[in-house]
Amino acid sequence: GFIDTARAETGRPTLIELHSVIGRGAPTQEGGHKIHGTLLGPEEIRAAKRAMGAPENEPFFVFPEARAYFERRRGEWREQHNEWSRLHAEWRNRDKARAAELEAWNSCGREFYDRAQLPTLAVGDAVSTRDVSGAVLNAYARVVPNLIGGSADLSTSNKTEMPGLGVYGPVEIGGRTIRYGVREHAMASITNGLQLHGGFRPFAATLFVFVDYMRPAMRLAALMKLPVIYILTHDSIYLGGDGPTHQAVEHLASLRIIPNMRVLRPGDAEETVVAWQMAMERTDGPTALVLSRQPLATYPKADSAWQLTIRTGAYVARDVGEAGPNDPDVVLVATGSEVGMALSAAGLLTGVDAPARRRVRVVSMLSRELFLAEPPAQQARILPAGAAVYAVEAGIGTGWEAITGGRRDRLFTIDQFGASGRPQEVADFLGFTPEKLARRVEETL
């Protein structure tokens, strides 16, 4: 039959097209479009049962022929399973090393992660988080053999090239890079399929603004708890010249509202390394790594244990110093490239020329959702009661009210589309600068 024909074809895919009748067996609904979205109702169900020769008033009825078929096949399937299990056990005993490798491969590769030689950077180093992401990806790819993925025709922009590991195709089926072309939705759907199949650790990459083309598949990844990784670069107005069509402003908010979608926006190179570790370690849902095009300076961290604290969603990057670690009167909460802006604004608010020498804390919030899931006591350690909390992000402010205590005047965000120009020119045009942030704080305290 056609299934045997499909199995015999090993050089190309086979499409089996089946024709069906919608509502088959429902006397007044068969073949009509209304049955697609309406209930049959008791009378139609009874009539359908009569037409099929089934008892009308038995709520759930299985024809004896169907029951007999599955009873007969159950024994056959059990024998097939037992035979497969026997062969598999023999192979495991015969080749213990490869059996252990296969088990590690199928368990999301955790046994491989710690072997990666991840990049290290010094305070002051300025590098884009997309570049650091590319270095981390390659470090993992060298030791995690099932890490596979690609970009929607943007690999050089997304920094997802994996030199020496091959390109997947008919000639090189072991290639680790998949050339998806300009097909974001297909890419995200295929990534889901790879994860559902098992044995792979897949990733997908594109410009952040293009997640609009991927959203249905990303939503399903979150719904199905698939630990796929999205590498999303050019995350804000700071990509500059491509203009507002390519400058993501609403996309952070739109991803954060998807249940179980973990959005990580690191502020510098060091945070990017930890964000990748968190993404690789996650097993119960997808992670979106939201990354910058422009270089970001690596800043000193006030929290000596920040690599642990950041896993709760946020940590203190700059504290008030001699005033005491829990005694700020202003807290600037920022993500991504805006952590640097917040640090600059903190300098303006605490400098000798400041109108009032404020006690300012700067918090880098890698993941707002992780932070809000923490117990109130942990949140209070980062955002102490009594402090005026401001949210700073190059995107719309929706959702940040949960951090600012409902105060929209303490949202320093971008609630409009961007503009064409050099990155700093666009920021100046939108009034998105450290000086304007410091002024907003002074005006709203």
C-alpha positions as CSV (number, residue, x, y, z in Angstrom):
1,G,0.0,0.0,0.0
2,F,1.0,3.6,0.1
3,I,2.6,3.3,3.5
4,D,5.0,0.6,2.1
5,T,5.7,2.8,-0.9
6,A,6.6,5.7,1.5
7,R,8.8,3.5,3.6
8,A,10.7,2.3,0.5
9,E,11.5,5.9,-0.6
10,T,14.7,6.8,1.2
11,G,16.0,9.6,-0.9
12,R,13.3,12.3,-0.4
13,P,10.2,13.0,1.7
14,T,6.9,11.4,0.8
15,L,3.6,13.3,1.1
16,I,0.6,11.1,1.7
17,E,-2.6,13.0,1.0
18,L,-5.9,11.7,2.5
19,H,-9.4,12.9,1.7
20,S,-11.9,13.0,4.4
21,V,-15.5,14.2,5.0
22,I,-16.0,16.6,7.9
23,G,-18.7,15.5,10.4
24,R,-18.8,12.0,8.9
25,G,-21.8,10.1,10.3
26,A,-23.7,13.1,11.6
27,P,-27.0,13.1,9.6
28,T,-27.7,16.8,9.4
29,Q,-24.1,18.1,9.8
30,E,-22.0,15.9,7.6
31,G,-20.1,17.8,5.0
32,G,-20.9,21.2,6.3
33,H,-18.6,23.8,7.8
34,K,-20.8,24.5,10.9
35,I,-19.7,21.3,12.6
36,H,-16.2,22.7,12.8
37,G,-17.1,25.0,15.6
38,T,-20.4,23.8,17.1
39,L,-21.5,21.0,19.4
40,L,-23.6,18.2,17.8
41,G,-26.1,18.2,20.6
42,P,-27.9,15.1,22.1
43,E,-30.3,14.5,19.2
44,E,-27.6,14.6,16.5
45,I,-25.4,12.3,18.6
46,R,-28.2,9.8,18.9
47,A,-29.0,10.0,15.2
48,A,-25.3,9.5,14.4
49,K,-25.2,6.4,16.6
50,R,-28.2,5.0,14.9
51,A,-26.6,5.6,11.5
52,M,-23.5,3.7,12.7
53,G,-25.4,0.9,14.3
54,A,-24.3,1.7,17.8
55,P,-26.5,1.8,21.0
56,E,-28.2,5.2,21.1
57,N,-28.2,5.7,24.9
58,E,-24.8,4.2,25.8
59,P,-22.5,7.3,26.5
60,F,-19.3,5.7,25.5
61,F,-19.4,2.7,23.2
62,V,-16.5,0.8,21.5
63,F,-17.5,-1.6,18.7
64,P,-16.5,-5.2,19.5
65,E,-14.6,-5.4,16.2
66,A,-12.4,-2.4,17.3
67,R,-11.8,-3.9,20.8
68,A,-10.9,-7.3,19.3
69,Y,-8.4,-5.7,16.9
70,F,-6.5,-3.9,19.6
71,E,-6.6,-6.9,21.9
72,R,-5.0,-8.9,19.1
73,R,-2.4,-6.2,18.2
74,R,-1.5,-5.6,21.9
75,G,0.2,-9.0,22.1
76,E,2.1,-8.3,18.9
77,W,3.2,-4.9,20.1
78,R,4.3,-6.3,23.4
79,E,6.4,-8.9,21.6
80,Q,8.0,-6.3,19.4
81,H,8.8,-4.1,22.4
82,N,10.3,-7.0,24.4
83,E,12.5,-7.9,21.4
84,W,13.7,-4.3,21.0
85,S,14.4,-4.1,24.8
86,R,16.4,-7.3,24.6
87,L,18.5,-6.1,21.6
88,H,19.0,-2.7,23.3
89,A,20.2,-4.4,26.6
90,E,22.6,-6.5,24.6
91,W,24.0,-3.5,22.9
92,R,24.4,-1.5,26.2
93,N,26.4,-4.4,27.7
94,R,28.5,-4.8,24.6
95,D,29.4,-1.1,24.2
96,K,29.1,0.6,27.6
97,A,31.0,3.7,26.6
98,R,28.7,4.6,23.7
99,A,25.6,3.6,25.7
100,A,26.6,6.1,28.4
101,E,27.2,8.7,25.7
102,L,23.7,8.1,24.2
103,E,22.1,8.4,27.6
104,A,23.9,11.7,28.2
105,W,22.9,12.9,24.7
106,N,19.2,12.1,25.4
107,S,19.2,13.8,28.8
108,C,19.7,17.3,27.2
109,G,23.5,17.0,27.4
110,R,23.9,18.2,31.0
111,E,26.9,15.8,31.4
112,F,28.7,17.8,28.6
113,Y,27.9,21.4,29.7
114,D,30.6,21.7,32.4
115,R,33.3,20.8,29.9
116,A,32.7,24.1,27.9
117,Q,35.5,26.6,28.1
118,L,33.3,29.7,28.4
119,P,34.8,33.2,27.6
120,T,36.0,35.4,30.5
121,L,36.1,39.2,30.3
122,A,37.5,42.0,32.4
123,V,35.7,45.0,33.8
124,G,35.8,47.8,31.2
125,D,35.9,45.5,28.2
126,A,33.3,46.7,25.7
127,V,31.7,44.1,23.5
128,S,28.2,43.5,22.2
129,T,26.2,40.8,23.9
130,R,25.5,39.2,20.5
131,D,29.3,38.8,20.0
132,V,29.7,37.2,23.5
133,S,26.7,35.0,22.7
134,G,28.4,33.8,19.6
135,A,31.6,32.9,21.6
136,V,29.5,31.0,24.2
137,L,27.5,29.2,21.6
138,N,30.7,28.0,20.0
139,A,32.2,27.0,23.3
140,Y,29.2,24.8,24.0
141,A,29.0,23.5,20.5
142,R,32.5,22.1,20.8
143,V,31.6,19.9,23.7
144,V,27.8,19.4,23.4
145,P,27.4,17.1,20.3
146,N,23.6,17.5,20.1
147,L,23.6,21.3,20.1
148,I,22.2,22.1,16.7
149,G,20.4,25.1,15.1
150,G,20.6,28.0,12.8
151,S,19.4,31.4,11.8
152,A,16.8,32.8,9.4
153,D,19.4,34.0,6.9
154,L,21.1,36.2,9.5
155,S,23.8,34.0,10.9
156,T,26.5,36.7,10.5
157,S,24.3,39.2,12.3
158,N,23.1,36.8,15.0
159,K,26.7,35.4,15.5
160,T,25.5,31.9,15.2
161,E,28.1,30.6,12.8
162,M,29.8,27.4,14.1
163,P,33.0,27.0,12.1
164,G,34.2,23.5,11.4
165,L,31.0,21.8,12.5
166,G,29.4,21.5,9.1
167,V,26.1,22.6,7.5
168,Y,23.2,20.1,7.7
169,G,22.1,18.8,4.3
170,P,21.8,15.8,2.0
171,V,25.6,15.5,1.8
172,E,26.4,16.2,5.4
173,I,23.6,14.9,7.6
174,G,25.8,15.4,10.6
175,G,26.2,19.1,10.1
176,R,25.3,21.2,13.1
177,T,24.3,24.4,11.3
178,I,20.8,24.5,9.7
179,R,20.4,27.1,6.9
180,Y,16.8,28.1,7.3
181,G,16.6,30.9,4.9
182,V,14.1,33.8,5.4
183,R,11.6,31.5,7.1
184,E,11.2,32.4,10.8
185,H,8.0,30.6,11.4
186,A,9.3,27.4,9.7
187,M,12.5,27.7,11.7
188,A,10.8,28.0,15.1
189,S,8.4,25.1,14.2
190,I,11.3,22.8,13.1
191,T,13.1,23.7,16.3
192,N,10.1,22.5,18.2
193,G,10.1,19.3,16.2
194,L,13.7,18.7,16.9
195,Q,13.1,19.1,20.7
196,L,10.0,16.9,20.6
197,H,11.9,14.1,18.8
198,G,14.5,14.1,21.5
199,G,18.2,13.7,21.4
200,F,18.8,17.3,20.3
201,R,19.4,20.6,22.0
202,P,18.1,23.0,19.3
203,F,18.4,26.8,19.0
204,A,16.9,29.3,16.5
205,A,18.1,32.8,15.8
206,T,16.9,36.0,14.1
207,L,16.6,39.8,14.7
208,F,14.5,40.5,17.8
209,V,11.9,42.4,15.8
210,F,11.2,39.3,13.7
211,V,9.8,37.2,16.5
212,D,6.5,38.5,15.2
213,Y,6.9,35.8,12.5
214,M,7.7,33.1,15.0
215,R,5.2,33.8,17.7
216,P,2.8,30.9,17.1
217,A,5.6,28.3,17.3
218,M,7.2,30.1,20.3
219,R,3.9,30.0,22.1
220,L,3.6,26.3,21.5
221,A,7.1,25.7,22.7
222,A,6.1,27.4,26.0
223,L,2.9,25.5,26.2
224,M,4.7,22.2,25.6
225,K,7.5,23.1,28.0
226,L,10.2,22.6,25.3
227,P,13.6,23.9,26.4
228,V,14.5,25.4,23.1
229,I,16.8,28.5,22.9
230,Y,16.0,31.6,20.9
231,I,19.0,33.9,20.1
232,L,17.4,37.3,19.4
233,T,19.8,40.1,18.4
234,H,19.5,43.8,17.6
235,D,17.2,44.3,20.6
236,S,16.3,47.9,20.6
237,I,16.5,51.4,19.0
238,Y,20.3,51.2,19.3
239,L,20.6,49.2,16.0
240,G,20.3,52.6,14.4
241,G,20.1,53.0,10.6
242,D,17.5,50.4,9.7
243,G,14.9,52.6,11.3
244,P,11.7,51.9,13.2
245,T,10.7,48.9,11.1
246,H,13.6,47.0,12.6
247,Q,13.8,48.6,16.1
248,A,12.1,46.5,18.6
249,V,10.1,48.5,21.2
250,E,7.0,46.3,22.0
251,H,8.7,42.9,21.7
252,L,10.0,42.5,25.2
253,A,6.6,43.1,26.6
254,S,5.0,40.8,24.1
255,L,7.3,37.9,24.9
256,R,7.1,38.3,28.6
257,I,3.3,37.8,28.6
258,I,3.6,34.3,27.1
259,P,3.3,31.9,30.1
260,N,6.5,29.9,30.7
261,M,8.6,31.9,28.2
262,R,11.7,32.9,30.0
263,V,13.1,36.2,28.7
264,L,16.7,37.0,29.6
265,R,18.2,40.4,28.6
266,P,21.8,40.6,29.8
267,G,23.5,43.9,30.4
268,D,27.1,43.1,29.7
269,A,29.4,40.3,28.6
270,E,29.6,38.6,32.0
271,E,25.8,38.5,32.3
272,T,25.5,37.0,28.8
273,V,27.7,34.1,29.8
274,V,25.5,33.4,32.8
275,A,22.3,33.8,30.7
276,W,23.5,31.2,28.3
277,Q,24.3,28.8,31.3
278,M,20.7,29.4,32.5
279,A,19.3,28.7,29.1
280,M,21.3,25.5,28.7
281,E,20.4,24.2,32.1
282,R,16.6,24.8,31.7
283,T,14.6,21.7,30.9
284,D,10.9,22.9,31.4
285,G,10.4,25.6,28.8
286,P,12.0,27.9,26.2
287,T,14.4,30.7,26.8
288,A,14.7,33.9,24.8
289,L,18.2,35.5,24.9
290,V,17.7,39.2,24.0
291,L,21.0,40.6,22.9
292,S,22.5,43.9,21.8
293,R,24.1,44.9,18.5
294,Q,26.2,47.7,20.0
295,P,29.2,47.2,22.4
296,L,28.4,47.4,26.1
297,A,31.0,48.0,28.7
298,T,31.5,45.3,31.3
299,Y,30.8,46.9,34.7
300,P,31.9,46.1,38.2
301,K,29.3,44.3,40.3
302,A,28.5,45.4,43.9
303,D,27.2,42.0,44.7
304,S,30.1,39.6,45.2
305,A,27.8,36.7,44.7
306,W,26.1,38.2,41.7
307,Q,26.5,35.0,39.5
308,L,24.2,33.2,42.0
309,T,21.9,36.1,42.8
310,I,21.3,36.9,39.1
311,R,19.6,33.5,38.8
312,T,16.8,34.8,40.9
313,G,16.2,37.4,38.2
314,A,18.0,40.4,39.5
315,Y,21.0,41.6,41.5
316,V,22.6,44.8,42.8
317,A,25.1,46.1,40.3
318,R,25.8,49.4,42.1
319,D,25.0,50.2,45.8
320,V,25.0,53.3,47.9
321,G,28.3,52.6,49.5
322,E,28.9,54.2,52.9
323,A,25.2,54.8,53.4
324,G,24.7,51.1,53.9
325,P,23.7,48.3,51.4
326,N,20.0,48.4,52.4
327,D,19.5,52.2,52.6
328,P,19.0,53.6,49.1
329,D,16.4,56.3,48.6
330,V,16.4,55.7,44.8
331,V,16.6,52.3,43.0
332,L,17.1,52.3,39.2
333,V,16.1,48.9,37.8
334,A,17.4,48.3,34.3
335,T,17.8,45.6,31.8
336,G,20.3,45.0,28.9
337,S,22.0,48.0,27.5
338,E,20.1,50.3,29.9
339,V,22.1,49.0,32.9
340,G,25.0,51.2,31.6
341,M,22.6,54.1,31.3
342,A,21.4,53.6,34.8
343,L,24.9,53.5,36.1
344,S,25.7,56.8,34.3
345,A,22.5,58.4,35.7
346,A,23.4,57.2,39.2
347,G,26.7,59.1,38.9
348,L,24.8,62.2,38.0
349,L,22.4,61.8,40.9
350,T,25.2,61.3,43.4
351,G,27.9,63.6,42.1
352,V,29.0,66.9,43.7
353,D,26.9,68.9,41.2
354,A,23.7,67.0,41.9
355,P,20.8,69.1,43.2
356,A,20.5,66.7,46.1
357,R,23.0,64.0,46.8
358,R,20.8,60.9,46.4
359,R,21.6,57.5,47.7
360,V,21.2,55.5,44.5
361,R,21.2,51.7,43.9
362,V,21.3,50.2,40.4
363,V,19.8,46.8,39.9
364,S,20.3,44.7,36.8
365,M,17.2,42.7,36.2
366,L,18.1,39.9,33.8
367,S,14.6,38.4,34.1
368,R,11.6,40.3,35.5
369,E,9.5,37.2,35.6
370,L,12.0,35.2,37.6
371,F,12.4,38.1,40.0
372,L,8.6,38.5,40.5
373,A,8.4,34.7,41.2
374,E,10.8,35.1,44.2
375,P,9.4,35.3,47.8
376,P,8.7,38.9,49.0
377,A,11.6,38.8,51.4
378,Q,14.1,38.2,48.5
379,Q,12.4,40.9,46.5
380,A,12.7,43.3,49.4
381,R,16.5,42.6,49.7
382,I,16.9,44.0,46.1
383,L,14.1,46.6,46.2
384,P,13.9,47.8,49.8
385,A,10.6,49.2,51.1
386,G,10.7,53.0,51.2
387,A,12.9,53.5,48.2
388,A,11.6,55.1,45.0
389,V,12.0,52.5,42.3
390,Y,12.4,53.4,38.7
391,A,12.3,51.0,35.7
392,V,14.6,51.8,32.8
393,E,14.3,49.9,29.5
394,A,14.4,50.6,25.8
395,G,11.0,49.3,25.2
396,I,7.4,50.0,26.1
397,G,6.7,50.3,29.8
398,T,3.7,47.9,30.0
399,G,4.3,45.4,32.9
400,W,7.0,47.4,34.7
401,E,4.3,48.9,37.1
402,A,4.8,45.7,39.1
403,I,8.3,46.9,39.9
404,T,7.6,50.6,40.4
405,G,4.7,50.0,42.7
406,G,2.2,51.1,40.1
407,R,3.9,54.5,39.5
408,R,3.9,55.1,35.7
409,D,5.8,58.4,36.2
410,R,8.7,56.2,37.4
411,L,8.8,54.3,34.1
412,F,11.7,55.5,31.9
413,T,10.8,53.6,28.8
414,I,10.2,54.1,25.1
415,D,6.4,54.0,24.4
416,Q,6.7,55.0,20.7
417,F,8.3,53.7,17.6
418,G,11.9,54.6,17.0
419,A,13.5,56.6,14.1
420,S,16.2,56.3,11.5
421,G,19.7,57.6,12.4
422,R,22.8,56.7,14.2
423,P,22.1,54.9,17.5
424,Q,23.0,57.9,19.8
425,E,21.1,60.3,17.5
426,V,18.0,58.2,17.8
427,A,18.4,58.0,21.6
428,D,18.8,61.8,21.8
429,F,15.8,62.3,19.6
430,L,13.7,60.2,21.9
431,G,15.1,61.8,25.0
432,F,16.4,58.4,26.2
433,T,19.7,59.5,27.8
434,P,21.3,59.3,31.3
435,E,20.8,63.1,31.7
436,K,17.0,62.8,31.0
437,L,16.8,59.8,33.4
438,A,18.4,61.8,36.2
439,R,16.1,64.7,35.5
440,R,13.1,62.4,35.6
441,V,14.2,61.1,39.0
442,E,14.6,64.6,40.4
443,E,11.2,65.7,39.0
444,T,9.2,62.8,40.4
445,L,10.7,62.2,43.8
